[in-house]
Every structure is written in structure tokens, then in C-alpha cells.
């Protein structure tokens, strides 16, 4: 966004943002602007000022629990996908719906943190790509997320967590007894 202030006399001013822009954090730091006339015959002065704002961020954390007892499991991996086409400022599709955006592994605590910068007002979904050792992969659960900066007050960063459940693999052993004497 931009604004223009008119009718000021020469002097030094502190410019401070009063409201945040959608999806961005307010930059509360005062910015000093000095208007001075280099030529006494000029009646107007112009001074440009650019204020940079940090964008609100969203983080997704996934983990797996044993379906039977709720124990948190280690060693899983998860993939985040685009929930719809992502376009650039010119409207060109830069990421197609369903494209894998990032695959992450669990850490020593069993949490998998996605580090990709998720754009505001974009839909993503997460699926388990690899089950922990001794468990079957959860291929049916698809957790969707839609981040909209208007839902989170004060444009604070948001972290959401999702729990996947896995069943233990059941090994079947077939015994065959052979008479060694024949």
C-alpha cells in the first residue's frame, strides 16, 4: 500500500504505522522524515519513505501416535501438497494443485516440522509418506489446512499441529515342520 500526505510545512516528522496490512505485521518503529526546501523559491518538497513489514507466517507440525495406546511414535515422514493452484502476481500458475511442496522427517521428539513458507490464503494438505518402523502407513488420512490472515488476530504467527494414527503391522509366521529322518 501507499499513501500521500500533503499540506505539511518543512520540518522533521516521525511517521508511524497505525494499522497492519492484511497478512503483514505492523511495523511500530517510528520512521523519521525531514522535509526541507533546497531552493527558497520552491513551495513544495517531496521525500519518499519505504517501510518494510514482515509477513505473517504459519507452521504445520505433524506427528504419529499408535492407534491402540496413543503412544507418540518416531521415524515417520510427511509430505505437504498444494491444495489448489498457486499463481504469481501475473496470474500464471507456478505450482499446480497436488504438487508436493515439502517432505519432512520426525525429529527426536517425534514431531515433523514443515519449514516451507506457506503463502497466506493458500490451501495445503499433509499426508503421511512413510510410517514408523513396525507400523502400516496411514494412506487414507489427508489433513487439509487453509491459512487466512484474517482468522488470526494481530497477524501473529500461527502453529497448527496434527496427529496421525498408525496401526502396528501384524506379522504372520508360517511354520513348516520337516522330518529330518526322511
N, C-alpha and C positions, 0 to 999 in steps of 0.2 A: 504494500500500500504506500501511498504517498500523500503529502499534504502541503499546502502553501499558506504561509502566514504573511499577511500584508498589514501596512499601517504602523509598523514599528519604527521608532527613531533609532539612530545609531547608538550603539552601546553593546554591552555583553549580556547574553541571556543564557539561562540554563534550560535546556529542553529535556523533558522527561515524559516517557510514555505513560498514559493514564490507563489504557486498557490493552489487553493482549489481543493478538490477531488469532483467528481460528487456527488451531493446530500448532501454535507457537507460544513460547513463554515470553511474558512481558520482560523487557529489559529495563529494570528500575534505575539503572545508573544514569545520573544527570549528564547530559552532553552539553558542553559549553560552546556557544556560537557567538562570534563577535562581528557586529555589523559596523563598518566604518567607511567613510567616504574618502576615496583616494583623490578625488577632484572636488573642490568646494562648490563647483557649479552643478554637480550631479545631485539629483534629488532622490535617487533610488540606489539601493545596494542589494546585492544578491550573494548569499552564501549557502552552498549546498551542504547537507548533512546526511550521512547514511548511518542508520542504526541497525545493527545485526541482532537477530533474535534466534535463539536455539529452538529447534523443532521438538515438540513433544514426542517421546519415544514409548514404544510398547515392547515388552519382553514376554516371551512364552517359555514356560518351563514344563517339561513332561517327565513323568516317572511311571514305573510299573509296580504293581502290587500283586502278590499271589492271590488268585481268586478265592481260594479256600480260607486262608487265615489272615489276609490283609498285610502280610509282611512285605516291606519295601524290597524290591529286587534290584540287583546291579546288572551291568553288562548289556542293557538294551540300547537300541538306536532308533531314532525317529526322523522322519522326513517331513518338511513343510512344503506345501504346494500352493500355487496361486489359485485362489478360489474363483477368479474371473480374470479376464484380460487386463493387463496393466499397460496404460498408454503414456506416452510422453506429452509434453506441453503442446505439441503439434497434432495430437490425436493419433499418432502412429503407435501400433501395438509393439511394445518392446519385450513383453513377457506374455505368453499365451496361457489361457486358463488350463490348469492341470500340470503346468511345468513345475518340476522340482526346484525349489529355491535354496534349500539347505538341508543337509543330513548331519545330525549330531549324535554323539555317544553320551552315555551317562557318565557322571563323574564319580568320585569315590563315595559320595553320599547317595548315589542312585538317581540324581537329578540330571536331566539333559537340558541345557540352556541354549536356546536359539540366539545367535548373535547377529543375525541379519537385521538390517534397518527396515522395519515394516512401515511402509508409507501409510499415512492417515487415509481413512475412508477406503481401505482395500480389504478384501476378504482373503483369508488364507485358511488352510486346513492342515492338520497334522495326522499322520498315520504312523503306526509302528512299522519300522522297516526290518528290524531284527529283534527277535525275542531273547531274553536272558537264557543262558545255558540251562538246559533241563526243562524248558517251557516251550509251549507252542506259540507261534506268532499270532497276535490278535489281528486278523485280516478284515474283520467286519467293522471295527470301530473307526470312525472318521470324525475327529473333533474339529468343528469349524469355529473360526474367530473372525469378528469384524470389528475393526478399531475405528471409532469415530471420536474425534477430539471433543465434540460437544457433550459426550457422555461422561467425561472425566473432568470435574471442576478444577479450576486454577491451572489447567494444562499441565498437571503433574504427570511424571512418567507413571506408567501402569505396568504391573507384572501380573500375569494370569498363569495359573497352574492347572494342569490336567493330569488325572490319574488314569492310566490304562490298567486293565486286569488281564492276567495271563493264567492259563491252566498248566499244571505240571504235565509233562509228557508221560505217557504210560508205556513202559517198555514191556513187550511180550517176549518171553523166552520159551522156545520150544526145546524140550529135552528129548533126546533120542538115545535110548539105551541099546547098546550093541553087545551081543555076546562075544567076548574076545576069544572064546574057545572054538568058534566055528570057522 
